[in-house]
């Protein structure tokens, strides 16, 4: 028998999963653009402007940070997914 607390926790978990799944349509492309630009600027600075060390390492940190947030977002979605639901990312 499920207690009221378990039911409330299940509803909250499913609600958070639904909101995150809907927001992922906006959040993921933004994070992908930020990651791409950060890594592009890093490569540009590494090849053409090595004297811009602060910009080079800062853009690398921003790019890798965006990748880390994207991975954490996917892991949170998989952890919150209801039983029997498989989260497959669009390619």
N, CA, C and O atoms as a Tinker XYZ file with bonds, in Angstrom:
   364  protein
     1  N      0.844000   -1.182000    0.000000    73     2
     2  CA     0.000000    0.000000    0.000000    64     1     3
     3  C      0.891000    1.247000    0.000000    63     2     4     5
     4  O      1.815000    1.364000    0.804000    81     3
     5  N      0.601000    2.152000   -0.895000    73     3     6
     6  CA     1.375000    3.388000   -0.980000    64     5     7
     7  C      0.848000    4.407000    0.008000    63     6     8     9
     8  O     -0.360000    4.565000    0.182000    81     7
     9  N      1.756000    5.081000    0.637000    73     7    10
    10  CA     1.348000    6.119000    1.573000    64     9    11
    11  C      1.129000    7.421000    0.818000    63    10    12    13
    12  O      1.488000    7.556000   -0.351000    81    11
    13  N      0.532000    8.370000    1.517000    73    11    14
    14  CA     0.254000    9.675000    0.906000    64    13    15
    15  C      1.556000   10.365000    0.519000    63    14    16    17
    16  O      1.621000   11.025000   -0.518000    81    15
    17  N      2.584000   10.222000    1.337000    73    15    18
    18  CA     3.877000   10.840000    1.032000    64    17    19
    19  C      4.483000   10.311000   -0.252000    63    18    20    21
    20  O      5.049000   11.069000   -1.039000    81    19
    21  N      4.364000    9.005000   -0.464000    73    19    22
    22  CA     4.896000    8.424000   -1.698000    64    21    23
    23  C      4.128000    8.906000   -2.921000    63    22    24    25
    24  O      4.713000    9.133000   -3.980000    81    23
    25  N      2.825000    9.061000   -2.772000    73    23    26
    26  CA     2.005000    9.547000   -3.885000    64    25    27
    27  C      2.369000   10.986000   -4.218000    63    26    28    29
    28  O      2.522000   11.335000   -5.389000    81    27
    29  N      2.510000   11.827000   -3.190000    73    27    30
    30  CA     2.872000   13.232000   -3.410000    64    29    31
    31  C      4.258000   13.319000   -4.043000    63    30    32    33
    32  O      4.477000   14.115000   -4.956000    81    31
    33  N      5.184000   12.508000   -3.563000    73    31    34
    34  CA     6.527000   12.500000   -4.140000    64    33    35
    35  C      6.498000   12.046000   -5.600000    63    34    36    37
    36  O      7.216000   12.599000   -6.433000    81    35
    37  N      5.687000   11.060000   -5.912000    73    35    38
    38  CA     5.567000   10.595000   -7.293000    64    37    39
    39  C      4.976000   11.645000   -8.212000    63    38    40    41
    40  O      5.426000   11.810000   -9.346000    81    39
    41  N      3.964000   12.360000   -7.725000    73    39    42
    42  CA     3.354000   13.426000   -8.527000    64    41    43
    43  C      4.352000   14.555000   -8.749000    63    42    44    45
    44  O      4.455000   15.083000   -9.856000    81    43
    45  N      5.090000   14.929000   -7.703000    73    43    46
    46  CA     6.085000   15.997000   -7.841000    64    45    47
    47  C      7.191000   15.580000   -8.810000    63    46    48    49
    48  O      7.642000   16.382000   -9.628000    81    47
    49  N      7.615000   14.344000   -8.714000    73    47    50
    50  CA     8.666000   13.843000   -9.598000    64    49    51
    51  C      8.200000   13.827000  -11.050000    63    50    52    53
    52  O      8.939000   14.243000  -11.942000    81    51
    53  N      6.988000   13.355000  -11.291000    73    51    54
    54  CA     6.455000   13.318000  -12.649000    64    53    55
    55  C      6.255000   14.731000  -13.193000    63    54    56    57
    56  O      6.511000   14.984000  -14.370000    81    55
    57  N      5.798000   15.650000  -12.344000    73    55    58
    58  CA     5.608000   17.040000  -12.776000    64    57    59
    59  C      6.938000   17.676000  -13.151000    63    58    60    61
    60  O      7.039000   18.349000  -14.177000    81    59
    61  N      7.963000   17.467000  -12.323000    73    59    62
    62  CA     9.285000   18.013000  -12.625000    64    61    63
    63  C      9.846000   17.401000  -13.907000    63    62    64    65
    64  O     10.464000   18.102000  -14.709000    81    63
    65  N      9.636000   16.113000  -14.104000    73    63    66
    66  CA    10.078000   15.449000  -15.330000    64    65    67
    67  C      9.408000   16.074000  -16.550000    63    66    68    69
    68  O     10.067000   16.338000  -17.556000    81    67
    69  N      8.101000   16.309000  -16.462000    73    67    70
    70  CA     7.365000   16.884000  -17.590000    64    69    71
    71  C      7.847000   18.293000  -17.905000    63    70    72    73
    72  O      8.040000   18.637000  -19.071000    81    71
    73  N      8.041000   19.109000  -16.876000    73    71    74
    74  CA     8.509000   20.482000  -17.088000    64    73    75
    75  C      9.915000   20.474000  -17.684000    63    74    76    77
    76  O     10.196000   21.216000  -18.625000    81    75
    77  N     10.796000   19.638000  -17.139000    73    75    78
    78  CA    12.158000   19.577000  -17.677000    64    77    79
    79  C     12.172000   19.062000  -19.112000    63    78    80    81
    80  O     12.964000   19.526000  -19.932000    81    79
    81  N     11.303000   18.108000  -19.415000    73    79    82
    82  CA    11.242000   17.571000  -20.769000    64    81    83
    83  C     10.774000   18.643000  -21.755000    63    82    84    85
    84  O     11.295000   18.733000  -22.867000    81    83
    85  N      9.798000   19.449000  -21.352000    73    83    86
    86  CA     9.328000   20.528000  -22.218000    64    85    87
    87  C     10.380000   21.630000  -22.358000    63    86    88    89
    88  O     10.581000   22.162000  -23.450000    81    87
    89  N     11.045000   21.970000  -21.261000    73    87    90
    90  CA    12.065000   23.016000  -21.310000    64    89    91
    91  C     13.312000   22.579000  -22.073000    63    90    92    93
    92  O     14.067000   23.416000  -22.566000    81    91
    93  N     13.525000   21.281000  -22.168000    73    91    94
    94  CA    14.729000   20.810000  -22.848000    64    93    95
    95  C     14.728000   21.177000  -24.326000    63    94    96    97
    96  O     15.790000   21.239000  -24.946000    81    95
    97  N     13.556000   21.421000  -24.898000    73    95    98
    98  CA    13.477000   21.856000  -26.304000    64    97    99
    99  C     14.091000   23.237000  -26.503000    63    98   100   101
   100  O     14.503000   23.577000  -27.612000    81    99
   101  N     14.155000   24.038000  -25.435000    73    99   102
   102  CA    14.749000   25.367000  -25.507000    64   101   103
   103  C     16.152000   25.364000  -24.909000    63   102   104   105
   104  O     17.072000   25.967000  -25.462000    81   103
   105  N     16.310000   24.685000  -23.780000    73   103   106
   106  CA    17.566000   24.729000  -23.036000    64   105   107
   107  C     18.698000   24.045000  -23.804000    63   106   108   109
   108  O     19.802000   24.583000  -23.883000    81   107
   109  N     18.439000   22.890000  -24.360000    73   107   110
   110  CA    19.502000   22.139000  -25.026000    64   109   111
   111  C     20.080000   22.851000  -26.254000    63   110   112   113
   112  O     21.303000   22.899000  -26.385000    81   111
   113  N     19.268000   23.402000  -27.154000    73   111   114
   114  CA    19.879000   24.129000  -28.277000    64   113   115
   115  C     20.700000   25.341000  -27.833000    63   114   116   117
   116  O     21.746000   25.631000  -28.412000    81   115
   117  N     20.227000   26.042000  -26.810000    73   115   118
   118  CA    20.986000   27.194000  -26.308000    64   117   119
   119  C     22.328000   26.731000  -25.749000    63   118   120   121
   120  O     23.364000   27.329000  -26.039000    81   119
   121  N     22.310000   25.670000  -24.951000    73   119   122
   122  CA    23.563000   25.146000  -24.397000    64   121   123
   123  C     24.486000   24.623000  -25.489000    63   122   124   125
   124  O     25.705000   24.768000  -25.391000    81   123
   125  N     23.924000   24.020000  -26.524000    73   123   126
   126  CA    24.752000   23.529000  -27.630000    64   125   127
   127  C     25.420000   24.678000  -28.380000    63   126   128   129
   128  O     26.583000   24.573000  -28.772000    81   127
   129  N     24.687000   25.775000  -28.579000    73   127   130
   130  CA    25.273000   26.944000  -29.250000    64   129   131
   131  C     26.374000   27.547000  -28.389000    63   130   132   133
   132  O     27.442000   27.891000  -28.895000    81   131
   133  N     26.119000   27.676000  -27.090000    73   131   134
   134  CA    27.127000   28.230000  -26.180000    64   133   135
   135  C     28.375000   27.350000  -26.175000    63   134   136   137
   136  O     29.495000   27.859000  -26.225000    81   135
   137  N     28.188000   26.042000  -26.116000    73   135   138
   138  CA    29.334000   25.128000  -26.124000    64   137   139
   139  C     30.106000   25.236000  -27.437000    63   138   140   141
   140  O     31.336000   25.289000  -27.435000    81   139
   141  N     29.390000   25.268000  -28.544000    73   139   142
   142  CA    30.052000   25.376000  -29.838000    64   141   143
   143  C     30.824000   26.671000  -29.995000    63   142   144   145
   144  O     31.961000   26.668000  -30.467000    81   143
   145  N     30.210000   27.779000  -29.601000    73   143   146
   146  CA    30.902000   29.067000  -29.701000    64   145   147
   147  C     32.108000   29.127000  -28.773000    63   146   148   149
   148  O     33.165000   29.636000  -29.147000    81   147
   149  N     31.943000   28.607000  -27.567000    73   147   150
   150  CA    33.062000   28.615000  -26.626000    64   149   151
   151  C     34.248000   27.828000  -27.148000    63   150   152   153
   152  O     35.388000   28.284000  -27.067000    81   151
   153  N     33.983000   26.655000  -27.680000    73   151   154
   154  CA    35.076000   25.838000  -28.198000    64   153   155
   155  C     35.651000   26.417000  -29.497000    63   154   156   157
   156  O     36.846000   26.281000  -29.759000    81   155
   157  N     34.806000   27.058000  -30.305000    73   155   158
   158  CA    35.280000   27.709000  -31.529000    64   157   159
   159  C     36.200000   28.882000  -31.196000    63   158   160   161
   160  O     37.252000   29.048000  -31.814000    81   159
   161  N     35.799000   29.693000  -30.219000    73   159   162
   162  CA    36.641000   30.826000  -29.806000    64   161   163
   163  C     37.948000   30.316000  -29.210000    63   162   164   165
   164  O     39.009000   30.892000  -29.451000    81   163
   165  N     37.874000   29.243000  -28.434000    73   163   166
   166  CA    39.099000   28.663000  -27.872000    64   165   167
   167  C     40.066000   28.253000  -28.982000    63   166   168   169
   168  O     41.250000   28.584000  -28.936000    81   167
   169  N     39.553000   27.531000  -29.978000    73   167   170
   170  CA    40.429000   27.108000  -31.076000    64   169   171
   171  C     40.971000   28.302000  -31.852000    63   170   172   173
   172  O     42.137000   28.314000  -32.246000    81   171
   173  N     40.122000   29.310000  -32.073000    73   171   174
   174  CA    40.583000   30.504000  -32.769000    64   173   175
   175  C     41.682000   31.220000  -32.013000    63   174   176   177
   176  O     42.675000   31.646000  -32.602000    81   175
   177  N     41.505000   31.352000  -30.713000    73   175   178
   178  CA    42.541000   31.989000  -29.899000    64   177   179
   179  C     43.802000   31.129000  -29.841000    63   178   180   181
   180  O     44.914000   31.657000  -29.871000    81   179
   181  N     43.638000   29.823000  -29.760000    73   179   182
   182  CA    44.805000   28.939000  -29.680000    64   181   183
   183  C     45.626000   28.981000  -30.964000    63   182   184   185
   184  O     46.849000   28.841000  -30.926000    81   183
   185  N     44.958000   29.173000  -32.098000    73   183   186
   186  CA    45.673000   29.169000  -33.375000    64   185   187
   187  C     46.177000   30.558000  -33.751000    63   186   188   189
   188  O     47.323000   30.709000  -34.174000    81   187
   189  N     45.323000   31.575000  -33.599000    73   187   190
   190  CA    45.649000   32.892000  -34.138000    64   189   191
   191  C     46.040000   33.936000  -33.100000    63   190   192   193
   192  O     46.711000   34.907000  -33.450000    81   191
   193  N     45.653000   33.777000  -31.857000    73   191   194
   194  CA    45.900000   34.836000  -30.870000    64   193   195
   195  C     46.322000   34.228000  -29.536000    63   194   196   197
   196  O     45.595000   34.316000  -28.546000    81   195
   197  N     47.472000   33.628000  -29.521000    73   195   198
   198  CA    47.934000   32.983000  -28.288000    64   197   199
   199  C     48.183000   33.983000  -27.169000    63   198   200   201
   200  O     48.177000   33.603000  -25.999000    81   199
   201  N     48.396000   35.230000  -27.495000    73   199   202
   202  CA    48.620000   36.237000  -26.459000    64   201   203
   203  C     47.335000   36.566000  -25.698000    63   202   204   205
   204  O     47.394000   37.196000  -24.642000    81   203
   205  N     46.182000   36.153000  -26.211000    73   203   206
   206  CA    44.892000   36.359000  -25.540000    64   205   207
   207  C     44.574000   35.148000  -24.654000    63   206   208   209
   208  O     43.568000   34.466000  -24.848000    81   207
   209  N     45.438000   34.904000  -23.696000    73   207   210
   210  CA    45.299000   33.700000  -22.869000    64   209   211
   211  C     44.024000   33.727000  -22.037000    63   210   212   213
   212  O     43.374000   32.695000  -21.872000    81   211
   213  N     43.659000   34.885000  -21.515000    73   211   214
   214  CA    42.457000   34.959000  -20.680000    64   213   215
   215  C     41.208000   34.629000  -21.496000    63   214   216   217
   216  O     40.341000   33.890000  -21.030000    81   215
   217  N     41.114000   35.168000  -22.701000    73   215   218
   218  CA    39.967000   34.866000  -23.562000    64   217   219
   219  C     39.980000   33.400000  -23.983000    63   218   220   221
   220  O     38.932000   32.760000  -24.057000    81   219
   221  N     41.160000   32.878000  -24.255000    73   219   222
   222  CA    41.265000   31.494000  -24.700000    64   221   223
   223  C     40.794000   30.536000  -23.610000    63   222   224   225
   224  O     39.945000   29.682000  -23.865000    81   223
   225  N     41.330000   30.666000  -22.407000    73   223   226
   226  CA    40.960000   29.738000  -21.334000    64   225   227
   227  C     39.551000   30.002000  -20.819000    63   226   228   229
   228  O     38.862000   29.075000  -20.392000    81   227
   229  N     39.122000   31.255000  -20.857000    73   227   230
   230  CA    37.751000   31.564000  -20.448000    64   229   231
   231  C     36.725000   30.956000  -21.382000    63   230   232   233
   232  O     35.711000   30.418000  -20.934000    81   231
   233  N     36.983000   31.037000  -22.680000    73   231   234
   234  CA    36.043000   30.444000  -23.637000    64   233   235
   235  C     36.045000   28.921000  -23.543000    63   234   236   237
   236  O     35.008000   28.287000  -23.740000    81   235
   237  N     37.194000   28.333000  -23.246000    73   235   238
   238  CA    37.235000   26.882000  -23.041000    64   237   239
   239  C     36.409000   26.491000  -21.816000    63   238   240   241
   240  O     35.674000   25.504000  -21.844000    81   239
   241  N     36.534000   27.267000  -20.748000    73   239   242
   242  CA    35.761000   26.978000  -19.537000    64   241   243
   243  C     34.265000   27.117000  -19.790000    63   242   244   245
   244  O     33.475000   26.309000  -19.303000    81   243
   245  N     33.874000   28.131000  -20.544000    73   243   246
   246  CA    32.455000   28.319000  -20.859000    64   245   247
   247  C     31.944000   27.167000  -21.726000    63   246   248   249
   248  O     30.860000   26.638000  -21.481000    81   247
   249  N     32.711000   26.785000  -22.724000    73   247   250
   250  CA    32.300000   25.686000  -23.598000    64   249   251
   251  C     32.177000   24.366000  -22.859000    63   250   252   253
   252  O     31.187000   23.652000  -23.019000    81   251
   253  N     33.175000   24.039000  -22.054000    73   251   254
   254  CA    33.124000   22.786000  -21.296000    64   253   255
   255  C     32.058000   22.834000  -20.210000    63   254   256   257
   256  O     31.446000   21.815000  -19.890000    81   255
   257  N     31.834000   24.021000  -19.639000    73   255   258
   258  CA    30.761000   24.167000  -18.652000    64   257   259
   259  C     29.398000   23.919000  -19.273000    63   258   260   261
   260  O     28.538000   23.288000  -18.657000    81   259
   261  N     29.194000   24.410000  -20.487000    73   259   262
   262  CA    27.922000   24.177000  -21.173000    64   261   263
   263  C     27.733000   22.695000  -21.487000    63   262   264   265
   264  O     26.619000   22.178000  -21.396000    81   263
   265  N     28.802000   22.021000  -21.850000    73   263   266
   266  CA    28.717000   20.575000  -22.097000    64   265   267
   267  C     28.374000   19.844000  -20.803000    63   266   268   269
   268  O     27.556000   18.924000  -20.808000    81   267
   269  N     28.993000   20.249000  -19.696000    73   267   270
   270  CA    28.722000   19.608000  -18.405000    64   269   271
   271  C     27.277000   19.821000  -17.971000    63   270   272   273
   272  O     26.650000   18.908000  -17.434000    81   271
   273  N     26.744000   21.018000  -18.200000    73   271   274
   274  CA    25.345000   21.285000  -17.846000    64   273   275
   275  C     24.411000   20.449000  -18.719000    63   274   276   277
   276  O     23.397000   19.947000  -18.235000    81   275
   277  N     24.744000   20.298000  -19.993000    73   275   278
   278  CA    23.927000   19.465000  -20.880000    64   277   279
   279  C     23.912000   18.010000  -20.415000    63   278   280   281
   280  O     22.859000   17.373000  -20.399000    81   279
   281  N     25.061000   17.491000  -20.042000    73   279   282
   282  CA    25.137000   16.107000  -19.554000    64   281   283
   283  C     24.353000   15.967000  -18.255000    63   282   284   285
   284  O     23.628000   14.990000  -18.070000    81   283
   285  N     24.494000   16.941000  -17.352000    73   283   286
   286  CA    23.748000   16.893000  -16.087000    64   285   287
   287  C     22.250000   16.966000  -16.337000    63   286   288   289
   288  O     21.474000   16.306000  -15.646000    81   287
   289  N     21.835000   17.760000  -17.317000    73   287   290
   290  CA    20.414000   17.868000  -17.668000    64   289   291
   291  C     19.877000   16.512000  -18.126000    63   290   292   293
   292  O     18.803000   16.085000  -17.703000    81   291
   293  N     20.636000   15.841000  -18.994000    73   291   294
   294  CA    20.206000   14.523000  -19.478000    64   293   295
   295  C     20.164000   13.495000  -18.351000    63   294   296   297
   296  O     19.247000   12.675000  -18.290000    81   295
   297  N     21.145000   13.536000  -17.468000    73   295   298
   298  CA    21.152000   12.602000  -16.346000    64   297   299
   299  C     19.971000   12.848000  -15.416000    63   298   300   301
   300  O     19.367000   11.901000  -14.913000    81   299
   301  N     19.639000   14.118000  -15.185000    73   299   302
   302  CA    18.488000   14.433000  -14.333000    64   301   303
   303  C     17.189000   13.962000  -14.983000    63   302   304   305
   304  O     16.303000   13.450000  -14.300000    81   303
   305  N     17.074000   14.133000  -16.292000    73   303   306
   306  CA    15.882000   13.648000  -16.989000    64   305   307
   307  C     15.751000   12.133000  -16.878000    63   306   308   309
   308  O     14.659000   11.613000  -16.649000    81   307
   309  N     16.857000   11.436000  -17.039000    73   307   310
   310  CA    16.804000    9.979000  -16.933000    64   309   311
   311  C     16.480000    9.533000  -15.516000    63   310   312   313
   312  O     15.789000    8.534000  -15.322000    81   311
   313  N     16.977000   10.270000  -14.523000    73   311   314
   314  CA    16.706000    9.903000  -13.132000    64   313   315
   315  C     15.252000   10.166000  -12.758000    63   314   316   317
   316  O     14.678000    9.434000  -11.952000    81   315
   317  N     14.653000   11.207000  -13.337000    73   315   318
   318  CA    13.273000   11.570000  -13.008000    64   317   319
   319  C     12.243000   10.832000  -13.853000    63   318   320   321
   320  O     11.049000   10.880000  -13.554000    81   319
   321  N     12.683000   10.159000  -14.889000    73   319   322
   322  CA    11.743000    9.493000  -15.797000    64   321   323
   323  C     10.921000    8.448000  -15.049000    63   322   324   325
   324  O     11.454000    7.688000  -14.241000    81   323
   325  N      9.616000    8.417000  -15.326000    73   323   326
   326  CA     8.774000    7.390000  -14.695000    64   325   327
   327  C      9.214000    5.988000  -15.124000    63   326   328   329
   328  O      9.896000    5.812000  -16.133000    81   327
   329  N      8.812000    5.025000  -14.348000    73   327   330
   330  CA     9.183000    3.640000  -14.630000    64   329   331
   331  C      8.623000    3.212000  -15.986000    63   330   332   333
   332  O      7.440000    3.403000  -16.269000    81   331
   333  N      9.470000    2.643000  -16.802000    73   331   334
   334  CA     9.051000    2.181000  -18.116000    64   333   335
   335  C      9.221000    3.213000  -19.216000    63   334   336   337
   336  O      8.954000    2.913000  -20.380000    81   335
   337  N      9.660000    4.427000  -18.881000    73   335   338
   338  CA     9.857000    5.477000  -19.882000    64   337   339
   339  C     11.345000    5.571000  -20.188000    63   338   340   341
   340  O     12.169000    5.686000  -19.281000    81   339
   341  N     11.681000    5.522000  -21.465000    73   339   342
   342  CA    13.060000    5.653000  -21.904000    64   341   343
   343  C     13.197000    6.999000  -22.594000    63   342   344   345
   344  O     12.462000    7.291000  -23.537000    81   343
   345  N     14.130000    7.819000  -22.134000    73   343   346
   346  CA    14.350000    9.140000  -22.722000    64   345   347
   347  C     15.370000    8.989000  -23.839000    63   346   348   349
   348  O     16.511000    8.590000  -23.603000    81   347
   349  N     14.950000    9.311000  -25.057000    73   347   350
   350  CA    15.825000    9.242000  -26.218000    64   349   351
   351  C     15.968000   10.653000  -26.758000    63   350   352   353
   352  O     14.970000   11.311000  -27.052000    81   351
   353  N     17.197000   11.121000  -26.889000    73   351   354
   354  CA    17.440000   12.466000  -27.403000    64   353   355
   355  C     17.267000   12.481000  -28.912000    63   354   356   357
   356  O     17.548000   11.497000  -29.597000    81   355
   357  N     16.801000   13.613000  -29.416000    73   355   358
   358  CA    16.680000   13.786000  -30.865000    64   357   359
   359  C     18.065000   13.946000  -31.458000    63   358   360   361
   360  O     18.939000   14.573000  -30.858000    81   359
   361  N     18.260000   13.383000  -32.624000    73   359   362
   362  CA    19.549000   13.508000  -33.302000    64   361   363
   363  C     19.479000   14.570000  -34.360000    63   362   364
   364  O     20.469000   14.826000  -35.045000    81   363
